[in-house]
């Protein structure tokens, strides 16, 4: 796997976790304007997750990554 592609995956996972943390923060505060911010953060998390999934599928079809057996040989 190319190092740039690996970095892109790690950055996307970090952004997903940061968005989830932001939603948790806004949920814990509990004011009325924070609920809109929480929904926005969760929407961003879903969009990032779908984009990462699509990126992995495209990389698999392009041959950048390949599946392997769960049992080592």
N, C-alpha and C positions, 0 to 999 in steps of 0.2 A: 504494500500500500504506500503510495507517495506520501512524504512527510507533510506536504501542504494540505492534502486531503485529510490526513489524520488530525492536523491542527484545526481544520474547519469543523470536523466532527466534535472535537473537544470544546471549541468555542460555542458551538450550537448547544451542546449539553449544558455548558455553564450558563448560557443565556436562559435556557429553559428553567434551570434551578433558580436563577436570580428572579425570574418572573414569578415563579411559584412562591418564593420568599416574600416578594413584594405584595402578592395577594394575601399571604398570611398576615403580614404587617397591617395591611388595611382592614382585614377582617378583625384583627385583635383590637384595633382602635375603635371601631364600631360606630362612627358618626355617619350621618346620612350621605355626605359627599364622598366618604370613603368607600361606600358600597359600589358606586360607579367606577371608582379607581380599581377596586378589586375585580370587578367584572372585566374591565379593560385589560388588567394584568393576566387574568385567566384566558382571555381571548388571544392575547399575544402568545401565551404559552402553548395554546392549541395550534396556532398558526406556525410557530417555530417547530413544534413536534411533527406536524404534517410536512413541513418543508424538509426537515431532517430525514423523515421516512422516504420522501420522494427522492432526495439526494442519494440515499443509500440504494434505492432501487435502480436509479440511473447509473450509479457507479457499478452496480452488479452487472447490468446489461452491457456496460462499456468495458467490462473486464478489469476494472481497477481493484475490485475486491472479489473474493470467491468464497463460497461457503466451504466448511470443512466438517468432517465427521465429529460428533460429540464424543466419541470414544477414540482416544489416541491409539495410533497403530504402533 
